[in-house]
Amino acid sequence: MTSVTDVTPLPAQIRRPAVAAIAAFVTAFALAGAVAVFVAQQWQNAAEQRFGQRAVALRESIALSLIANEAVLRGARAHLAGMPSPEAGSWTHYVSSLDLDGSNTAVVALGYVPSASGVTLWAGPAASSGNEPGQSDRPAAVQPEEVVLAVAAADPTTRTALTLWLPVYEDSAARGSGSRNPVGFAVAALDTQRLFEPLLAAQPGLEITVRATHPPVEVYRSAPLESDEIFSSHRFEQTDQLLAGGTALTIDTRAHGSPLLTGAAISATAILLVGALVAAACAWLAYRLVAARLTQSTSASDARLNEVRMMAIIRSSMEAIITIDEAQKIVIFNPAAEYVFGLTAMEAIGTPLSRFIPERFRTAHAQQVEQFGVTGVTERQMGHQQRVLYGLRANGEEFPIEASISQIRDGSGKLYTVMLRDITERLRAENTLKRSREELRELSANLQNVREAEKTRIARELHDDLGQQLTALKIDVSSLAQRLGPETAPDITASLAGMSELIDATVRGVRRIAADLRPVMLDDLGLASAIEWLANDFTSRYGIKVRLRLETGNVVFSSTAASTLFRIVQEALTNVARHAQADRVDLTLAVDSRRCTLRITDNGCGTTREGGDAHHRTRHDKTFGLLGIRERAHMLNGVVEIDTAPGEGFSLSITFELDALLSDETTS
């Protein structure tokens, strides 16, 4: 006997609420799982990219730290040049005055090694007879101004020794020309822990090993991270090369890459939890929809109930709601409309809508309602041809409104429903805010002008008053040295020479401070020359090349415009030095018959599209520099445009109307 089992078709099962809910839950949760896997992968990739950036930053920090230690060695060589002959007591006193233990450098001992016979000097916190450098340790050949980094494998119980060597010549001419052999070498011993550990403290979570190539020696190995035993199988690793003082250093950088530490696992778990909630919501919606489709059609009593509910919503709405028929007679007038227009619903129902519209708008409004009925559009915003609509209260007072209109057809014809709100207070607040914003901009512009004038005054006083006094003091010291003659005691001659050098350094400092406050050439030679000076000074300070293209022609900028453009360029270059990690800046100032365009572009790391409303508007990087640039540009009606993306550099472009920048002479 053959038995036949009735199987409900799959579409019929899906129509059942419980089955539909289960299917919706499974589908939504599967999608959430796929999204969680994708996000975890992207999160890991981003974490690895951040690790690479941190490793490169650590390498650059090591290079900068070595340069700082070179500066200590160059200072020691300068002291040696001022000594008639190497003398241990004087050298020990000099090294003690440097307070190497309390300094931020890794130098722990300074010394002098003669090329031939002579006195070897060695002093410092780590100086001892056991680690004193000798002539056999000095480098074979160096350039006159080149610092050599030497790596020597010490006793296995001690750390690898790092020393910096710098040639010392009898006089500056020999040192510059390279035509004579050095008389000796200034030597600095470096403590590897003091060199690398502060840099690692600034980059927590990194572990490094530094090795020298020639000779093949491990220079430094940091302590293993605390969670190495737990997450040893998931690690990020990167190897970088650093050439310092002619010696190639290999830097192996490591960090934990476990998804539990990078946050990938947490983000995936959070997505799964949210996905579970969304899946549950989808299941509930599917259940309700399928259940609704299985119910019988709504009865007449249900329709009446819905109408009552709709009227309850209309009456409780905070918006004024007015419904009119095709003849534009009022059929519904809710309590909010009573409050707005100042009359009861009994007084309004049956009257034309035009009684609440100012007379000058009535004809146009009636035509627009008729056109809206013909279009067949169910709803739209009213007042698209004018910024503000106006209503008319029962007492004849006009007031601004916002309104939207919708239409529906029932058995008796079309009904138009208007929802509106009184925006009198909002417009008053907007006008007040606009007026306050303009006042703040005027105040900001005035503060900028006052500050610029004060900088100019201080720069002039520094240059004219203090600069002249220092020059006169230099002349007096030189005259005193000549009057004393060659028979003067050596200590007096050295003191006079030191005073002269100190005066020269002070004069240079005064000139630098005055130039930073207000470059004299901005007033004397004009904007183009001032920008050239600023670019050269920026390159010398930060080593970032600036390519200039100044096409100003015969245009003479007003004093205010020149100051504003100069300060904008100055602030933009400062942002490049602080944030961009760039090695080149393109600066263009172009003038045509109507406009002046200033563009500063770098090849740095860039940022997000609005990061400059943020160039990093993050926490401390809320770029007040860019805010200041915008305010300065606004003073001259300039338009600021920013074009940037992560890894694609940063471009700042400001366009001015030429008439706003010209001086009175050029305008006339």
KOLNUKE-756134 format. One record per residue (C-alpha): residue number from 0; x, y, z. Coordinates in steps of 0.2 Angstrom, whole numbers, always signed. Layout:
BEGIN
- pos:X:Y:Z
- NUM:X:Y:Z
...
This chain:
BEGIN
- pos:X:Y:Z
- 0:+0:+0:+0
- 1:+7:+17:-5
- 2:+4:+31:+8
- 3:+3:+49:+3
- 4:+8:+63:+15
- 5:+2:+80:+12
- 6:+17:+93:+13
- 7:+12:+111:+15
- 8:+21:+121:+0
- 9:+35:+132:+6
- 10:+27:+149:+1
- 11:+12:+144:+12
- 12:+25:+140:+27
- 13:+33:+157:+24
- 14:+16:+165:+25
- 15:+14:+158:+43
- 16:+20:+172:+55
- 17:+32:+161:+66
- 18:+41:+153:+51
- 19:+43:+170:+43
- 20:+50:+177:+59
- 21:+63:+163:+60
- 22:+68:+166:+42
- 23:+70:+184:+44
- 24:+80:+182:+60
- 25:+92:+169:+52
- 26:+94:+180:+36
- 27:+98:+196:+46
- 28:+110:+188:+58
- 29:+119:+180:+44
- 30:+121:+197:+36
- 31:+127:+204:+53
- 32:+140:+190:+54
- 33:+147:+194:+36
- 34:+148:+212:+41
- 35:+157:+208:+57
- 36:+170:+198:+48
- 37:+173:+211:+35
- 38:+174:+225:+49
- 39:+186:+214:+59
- 40:+198:+212:+44
- 41:+197:+231:+40
- 42:+201:+235:+58
- 43:+216:+223:+58
- 44:+222:+231:+42
- 45:+220:+249:+49
- 46:+229:+243:+65
- 47:+244:+237:+55
- 48:+245:+253:+45
- 49:+245:+263:+61
- 50:+259:+252:+68
- 51:+269:+255:+52
- 52:+266:+274:+54
- 53:+272:+273:+73
- 54:+287:+262:+68
- 55:+292:+276:+55
- 56:+289:+289:+68
- 57:+300:+280:+80
- 58:+314:+279:+67
- 59:+313:+298:+64
- 60:+313:+301:+83
- 61:+329:+291:+84
- 62:+337:+301:+70
- 63:+332:+317:+79
- 64:+339:+311:+95
- 65:+356:+307:+88
- 66:+356:+325:+80
- 67:+352:+332:+97
- 68:+367:+322:+104
- 69:+378:+328:+90
- 70:+374:+346:+95
- 71:+382:+343:+112
- 72:+397:+336:+104
- 73:+399:+351:+92
- 74:+397:+362:+108
- 75:+412:+353:+116
- 76:+422:+355:+100
- 77:+419:+374:+101
- 78:+425:+374:+118
- 79:+441:+364:+113
- 80:+444:+377:+99
- 81:+443:+391:+113
- 82:+456:+382:+124
- 83:+475:+387:+120
- 84:+479:+369:+124
- 85:+470:+353:+130
- 86:+470:+354:+149
- 87:+461:+341:+160
- 88:+455:+353:+174
- 89:+447:+365:+163
- 90:+439:+351:+153
- 91:+432:+342:+168
- 92:+425:+359:+174
- 93:+417:+362:+157
- 94:+409:+344:+156
- 95:+402:+346:+174
- 96:+394:+363:+169
- 97:+384:+354:+156
- 98:+376:+343:+169
- 99:+375:+327:+158
- 100:+366:+317:+171
- 101:+351:+330:+172
- 102:+351:+333:+153
- 103:+339:+326:+141
- 104:+352:+319:+129
- 105:+360:+302:+130
- 106:+378:+309:+131
- 107:+386:+302:+147
- 108:+404:+306:+144
- 109:+414:+319:+133
- 110:+432:+318:+129
- 111:+446:+323:+117
- 112:+458:+311:+108
- 113:+473:+319:+99
- 114:+478:+313:+82
- 115:+496:+310:+87
- 116:+504:+312:+104
- 117:+496:+323:+117
- 118:+484:+323:+131
- 119:+468:+313:+131
- 120:+454:+321:+140
- 121:+439:+311:+147
- 122:+426:+317:+159
- 123:+408:+314:+163
- 124:+396:+304:+174
- 125:+401:+287:+165
- 126:+419:+292:+162
- 127:+432:+280:+169
- 128:+449:+274:+165
- 129:+442:+257:+159
- 130:+431:+265:+145
- 131:+443:+279:+140
- 132:+444:+280:+121
- 133:+461:+279:+112
- 134:+469:+283:+96
- 135:+465:+265:+90
- 136:+447:+269:+92
- 137:+446:+284:+81
- 138:+438:+283:+64
- 139:+450:+281:+49
- 140:+443:+295:+38
- 141:+430:+308:+41
- 142:+424:+324:+32
- 143:+428:+341:+40
- 144:+411:+344:+47
- 145:+405:+326:+48
- 146:+400:+317:+64
- 147:+404:+298:+64
- 148:+394:+286:+74
- 149:+406:+272:+80
- 150:+399:+255:+87
- 151:+411:+245:+98
- 152:+407:+228:+105
- 153:+411:+230:+123
- 154:+413:+216:+137
- 155:+398:+204:+136
- 156:+393:+210:+153
- 157:+391:+228:+148
- 158:+380:+237:+135
- 159:+387:+240:+118
- 160:+396:+256:+117
- 161:+391:+270:+105
- 162:+402:+285:+103
- 163:+401:+300:+92
- 164:+418:+307:+84
- 165:+420:+325:+77
- 166:+437:+331:+70
- 167:+445:+346:+79
- 168:+456:+358:+69
- 169:+469:+371:+74
- 170:+458:+385:+66
- 171:+442:+387:+57
- 172:+450:+389:+40
- 173:+457:+372:+41
- 174:+441:+365:+47
- 175:+431:+372:+32
- 176:+443:+369:+18
- 177:+448:+351:+23
- 178:+466:+355:+17
- 179:+474:+349:+33
- 180:+473:+334:+45
- 181:+463:+336:+61
- 182:+474:+339:+77
- 183:+462:+327:+86
- 184:+444:+322:+89
- 185:+430:+327:+101
- 186:+422:+311:+107
- 187:+405:+308:+115
- 188:+399:+292:+124
- 189:+381:+288:+122
- 190:+370:+278:+134
- 191:+359:+267:+124
- 192:+346:+266:+138
- 193:+345:+285:+139
- 194:+345:+286:+120
- 195:+331:+273:+116
- 196:+320:+271:+132
- 197:+313:+289:+132
- 198:+308:+287:+114
- 199:+299:+270:+117
- 200:+290:+278:+132
- 201:+283:+290:+119
- 202:+277:+276:+109
- 203:+269:+263:+121
- 204:+266:+246:+115
- 205:+282:+245:+104
- 206:+297:+233:+106
- 207:+313:+236:+96
- 208:+330:+229:+93
- 209:+343:+240:+86
- 210:+358:+232:+77
- 211:+373:+239:+68
- 212:+379:+231:+51
- 213:+398:+235:+53
- 214:+403:+228:+65
- 215:+388:+216:+66
- 216:+383:+220:+84
- 217:+366:+221:+93
- 218:+366:+239:+100
- 219:+350:+238:+110
- 220:+335:+227:+114
- 221:+320:+233:+123
- 222:+312:+223:+137
- 223:+298:+211:+131
- 224:+280:+217:+132
- 225:+270:+211:+147
- 226:+258:+201:+136
- 227:+271:+192:+125
- 228:+267:+175:+133
- 229:+248:+177:+130
- 230:+248:+184:+112
- 231:+265:+179:+105
- 232:+257:+171:+90
- 233:+249:+188:+84
- 234:+263:+201:+81
- 235:+266:+216:+69
- 236:+284:+217:+64
- 237:+293:+230:+53
- 238:+312:+232:+49
- 239:+319:+250:+45
- 240:+336:+256:+40
- 241:+344:+271:+48
- 242:+360:+279:+42
- 243:+368:+289:+56
- 244:+385:+296:+56
- 245:+391:+284:+42
- 246:+385:+269:+51
- 247:+370:+259:+45
- 248:+358:+254:+59
- 249:+344:+241:+57
- 250:+329:+244:+68
- 251:+317:+229:+71
- 252:+300:+235:+78
- 253:+287:+224:+85
- 254:+270:+226:+93
- 255:+256:+214:+98
- 256:+243:+212:+83
- 257:+230:+201:+92
- 258:+212:+206:+87
- 259:+209:+206:+106
- 260:+221:+220:+108
- 261:+218:+230:+92
- 262:+200:+231:+95
- 263:+195:+220:+80
- 264:+187:+207:+91
- 265:+178:+219:+101
- 266:+171:+228:+86
- 267:+166:+212:+78
- 268:+157:+206:+94
- 269:+148:+223:+95
- 270:+142:+221:+77
- 271:+136:+203:+81
- 272:+126:+210:+96
- 273:+119:+224:+86
- 274:+115:+212:+72
- 275:+106:+200:+84
- 276:+95:+215:+90
- 277:+92:+220:+72
- 278:+88:+202:+68
- 279:+76:+201:+82
- 280:+68:+217:+76
- 281:+67:+210:+59
- 282:+59:+194:+65
- 283:+46:+204:+75
- 284:+42:+215:+60
- 285:+40:+200:+49
- 286:+29:+192:+61
- 287:+18:+207:+62
- 288:+17:+209:+44
- 289:+13:+191:+40
- 290:+0:+191:+54
- 291:-8:+207:+47
- 292:-9:+200:+30
- 293:-18:+185:+37
- 294:-31:+195:+47
- 295:-48:+199:+39
- 296:-52:+216:+31
- 297:-55:+230:+43
- 298:-73:+232:+48
- 299:-83:+248:+47
- 300:-81:+250:+66
- 301:-62:+249:+64
- 302:-63:+263:+51
- 303:-72:+274:+62
- 304:-60:+270:+76
- 305:-45:+275:+65
- 306:-54:+291:+61
- 307:-56:+295:+79
- 308:-38:+291:+82
- 309:-33:+303:+67
- 310:-44:+317:+74
- 311:-36:+314:+91
- 312:-18:+316:+84
- 313:-24:+331:+74
- 314:-31:+339:+90
- 315:-16:+335:+101
- 316:-3:+341:+88
- 317:+8:+355:+92
- 318:+7:+361:+74
- 319:-7:+371:+67
- 320:-17:+360:+55
- 321:-30:+367:+43
- 322:-39:+356:+31
- 323:-49:+364:+16
- 324:-60:+357:+2
- 325:-58:+360:-16
- 326:-67:+377:-14
- 327:-53:+382:-1
- 328:-66:+382:+13
- 329:-60:+377:+30
- 330:-66:+360:+36
- 331:-54:+356:+50
- 332:-46:+369:+62
- 333:-36:+361:+76
- 334:-33:+369:+94
- 335:-15:+374:+89
- 336:-22:+384:+74
- 337:-35:+392:+86
- 338:-20:+398:+97
- 339:-10:+404:+82
- 340:-23:+413:+73
- 341:-33:+419:+88
- 342:-50:+413:+85
- 343:-61:+397:+89
- 344:-64:+382:+77
- 345:-82:+387:+76
- 346:-78:+404:+70
- 347:-65:+397:+57
- 348:-74:+382:+49
- 349:-84:+386:+34
- 350:-75:+402:+30
- 351:-62:+404:+16
- 352:-44:+401:+19
- 353:-39:+418:+12
- 354:-45:+427:+28
- 355:-28:+420:+36
- 356:-17:+426:+21
- 357:-11:+444:+19
- 358:-21:+452:+5
- 359:-5:+455:-6
- 360:-3:+436:-6
- 361:-21:+429:-8
- 362:-22:+429:-27
- 363:-5:+420:-29
- 364:-9:+408:-15
- 365:-26:+402:-23
- 366:-17:+399:-40
- 367:-3:+389:-32
- 368:-16:+378:-22
- 369:-25:+375:-39
- 370:-9:+371:-48
- 371:-4:+359:-33
- 372:-20:+350:-35
- 373:-17:+347:-54
- 374:+1:+340:-52
- 375:-5:+325:-42
- 376:+10:+327:-29
- 377:+4:+321:-12
- 378:+14:+333:-2
- 379:+27:+347:-4
- 380:+34:+362:+6
- 381:+26:+378:+3
- 382:+35:+395:+0
- 383:+48:+388:-12
- 384:+48:+404:-22
- 385:+50:+415:-7
- 386:+60:+413:+9
- 387:+47:+417:+22
- 388:+28:+415:+21
- 389:+16:+426:+31
- 390:+0:+423:+40
- 391:-13:+434:+46
- 392:-21:+433:+63
- 393:-39:+437:+67
- 394:-33:+454:+74
- 395:-25:+459:+58
- 396:-7:+456:+64
- 397:+5:+448:+51
- 398:+18:+435:+57
- 399:+30:+423:+48
- 400:+26:+405:+46
- 401:+33:+389:+39
- 402:+20:+378:+30
- 403:+18:+361:+20
- 404:+3:+355:+11
- 405:-3:+338:+6
- 406:-18:+332:-4
- 407:-30:+317:-3
- 408:-45:+312:-12
- 409:-60:+304:-3
- 410:-78:+301:-8
- 411:-83:+319:-8
- 412:-68:+326:-18
- 413:-51:+332:-14
- 414:-45:+338:+3
- 415:-30:+349:+6
- 416:-21:+349:+23
- 417:-9:+363:+28
- 418:+3:+361:+43
- 419:+11:+377:+48
- 420:+20:+384:+63
- 421:+24:+402:+69
- 422:+42:+405:+67
- 423:+42:+423:+74
- 424:+54:+419:+89
- 425:+65:+408:+78
- 426:+68:+422:+65
- 427:+71:+434:+79
- 428:+84:+422:+86
- 429:+92:+419:+69
- 430:+93:+438:+66
- 431:+101:+440:+84
- 432:+113:+426:+80
- 433:+118:+433:+63
- 434:+120:+450:+71
- 435:+131:+443:+85
- 436:+141:+433:+73
- 437:+145:+449:+63
- 438:+150:+458:+78
- 439:+161:+444:+83
- 440:+170:+444:+66
- 441:+172:+463:+67
- 442:+179:+461:+85
- 443:+191:+447:+78
- 444:+196:+458:+64
- 445:+200:+473:+76
- 446:+210:+462:+88
- 447:+220:+455:+73
- 448:+224:+473:+68
- 449:+228:+479:+85
- 450:+239:+464:+88
- 451:+248:+467:+71
- 452:+251:+485:+75
- 453:+258:+480:+92
- 454:+270:+468:+84
- 455:+275:+481:+72
- 456:+279:+493:+86
- 457:+288:+480:+97
- 458:+298:+475:+81
- 459:+303:+493:+77
- 460:+308:+496:+95
- 461:+319:+480:+96
- 462:+327:+484:+79
- 463:+330:+503:+81
- 464:+332:+505:+100
- 465:+339:+489:+107
- 466:+348:+484:+91
- 467:+357:+501:+90
- 468:+362:+500:+109
- 469:+369:+482:+106
- 470:+379:+489:+91
- 471:+386:+503:+101
- 472:+391:+491:+115
- 473:+400:+480:+102
- 474:+410:+495:+96
- 475:+414:+500:+114
- 476:+421:+482:+117
- 477:+431:+482:+101
- 478:+438:+499:+105
- 479:+442:+493:+123
- 480:+451:+478:+116
- 481:+462:+488:+104
- 482:+466:+501:+118
- 483:+472:+487:+129
- 484:+484:+481:+116
- 485:+493:+464:+114
- 486:+501:+464:+131
- 487:+484:+462:+140
- 488:+483:+447:+151
- 489:+475:+431:+142
- 490:+461:+430:+153
- 491:+455:+448:+150
- 492:+457:+445:+131
- 493:+447:+429:+132
- 494:+433:+438:+142
- 495:+433:+453:+130
- 496:+431:+440:+116
- 497:+417:+431:+125
- 498:+408:+447:+128
- 499:+410:+451:+109
- 500:+403:+434:+104
- 501:+389:+436:+117
- 502:+384:+453:+110
- 503:+384:+446:+92
- 504:+373:+432:+98
- 505:+361:+444:+106
- 506:+360:+455:+91
- 507:+356:+440:+81
- 508:+343:+435:+93
- 509:+335:+452:+93
- 510:+335:+452:+74
- 511:+327:+435:+74
- 512:+313:+440:+87
- 513:+310:+457:+77
- 514:+309:+447:+61
- 515:+296:+435:+69
- 516:+286:+449:+75
- 517:+286:+459:+60
- 518:+298:+457:+46
- 519:+306:+474:+41
- 520:+306:+469:+23
- 521:+287:+468:+23
- 522:+286:+486:+25
- 523:+302:+491:+15
- 524:+303:+479:+1
- 525:+285:+472:-1
- 526:+275:+456:+1
- 527:+285:+446:-12
- 528:+302:+449:-4
- 529:+294:+445:+13
- 530:+287:+429:+8
- 531:+304:+424:+0
- 532:+313:+427:+16
- 533:+299:+418:+26
- 534:+301:+403:+14
- 535:+320:+403:+16
- 536:+319:+404:+35
- 537:+307:+390:+35
- 538:+318:+379:+25
- 539:+333:+383:+36
- 540:+323:+379:+52
- 541:+314:+363:+47
- 542:+323:+356:+32
- 543:+307:+357:+21
- 544:+310:+363:+3
- 545:+298:+377:-2
- 546:+295:+380:-21
- 547:+289:+398:-24
- 548:+279:+405:-38
- 549:+276:+423:-35
- 550:+267:+431:-50
- 551:+261:+448:-42
- 552:+267:+459:-57
- 553:+266:+478:-53
- 554:+253:+476:-40
- 555:+255:+486:-24
- 556:+246:+478:-9
- 557:+239:+489:+5
- 558:+248:+487:+21
- 559:+233:+478:+29
- 560:+232:+466:+14
- 561:+251:+463:+14
- 562:+251:+459:+33
- 563:+236:+447:+31
- 564:+243:+438:+16
- 565:+260:+436:+25
- 566:+252:+430:+41
- 567:+241:+417:+32
- 568:+257:+410:+23
- 569:+266:+410:+40
- 570:+252:+401:+49
- 571:+251:+388:+34
- 572:+269:+384:+34
- 573:+268:+382:+53
- 574:+254:+369:+51
- 575:+265:+360:+38
- 576:+280:+359:+50
- 577:+269:+353:+65
- 578:+257:+341:+57
- 579:+260:+337:+38
- 580:+276:+326:+39
- 581:+281:+333:+22
- 582:+297:+336:+13
- 583:+291:+349:+0
- 584:+279:+363:+0
- 585:+273:+372:-16
- 586:+268:+390:-13
- 587:+260:+400:-26
- 588:+254:+419:-26
- 589:+246:+423:-43
- 590:+237:+439:-48
- 591:+226:+442:-63
- 592:+215:+456:-68
- 593:+201:+452:-56
- 594:+207:+440:-42
- 595:+222:+436:-32
- 596:+225:+417:-27
- 597:+236:+411:-14
- 598:+239:+392:-14
- 599:+250:+382:-2
- 600:+251:+363:-5
- 601:+262:+350:+4
- 602:+266:+332:+0
- 603:+263:+326:+18
- 604:+251:+314:+26
- 605:+235:+324:+23
- 606:+220:+322:+33
- 607:+201:+318:+31
- 608:+191:+330:+20
- 609:+185:+340:+35
- 610:+200:+337:+46
- 611:+206:+354:+43
- 612:+190:+361:+49
- 613:+200:+350:+57
- 614:+221:+350:+47
- 615:+219:+338:+61
- 616:+203:+346:+71
- 617:+205:+333:+84
- 618:+206:+337:+102
- 619:+222:+348:+104
- 620:+222:+349:+85
- 621:+206:+359:+84
- 622:+217:+369:+72
- 623:+215:+386:+78
- 624:+228:+389:+65
- 625:+216:+386:+51
- 626:+202:+395:+61
- 627:+214:+410:+61
- 628:+217:+408:+43
- 629:+198:+408:+39
- 630:+196:+423:+50
- 631:+210:+433:+41
- 632:+203:+428:+24
- 633:+186:+434:+29
- 634:+192:+451:+34
- 635:+196:+453:+15
- 636:+181:+444:+9
- 637:+192:+429:+4
- 638:+186:+412:+0
- 639:+195:+397:+8
- 640:+196:+380:+0
- 641:+204:+364:+7
- 642:+208:+349:-4
- 643:+215:+334:+6
- 644:+214:+316:+9
- 645:+224:+304:+20
- 646:+241:+300:+12
- 647:+238:+313:-2
- 648:+245:+329:+5
- 649:+236:+345:+10
- 650:+231:+359:-1
- 651:+225:+376:+5
- 652:+218:+389:-8
- 653:+212:+406:-4
- 654:+204:+418:-17
- 655:+202:+436:-15
- 656:+195:+450:-25
- 657:+209:+460:-31
- 658:+201:+477:-27
- 659:+200:+472:-8
- 660:+219:+470:-8
- 661:+225:+485:-18
- 662:+233:+500:-9
- 663:+225:+518:-12
- 664:+239:+522:-24
- 665:+236:+507:-35
- 666:+217:+510:-34
- 667:+219:+528:-39
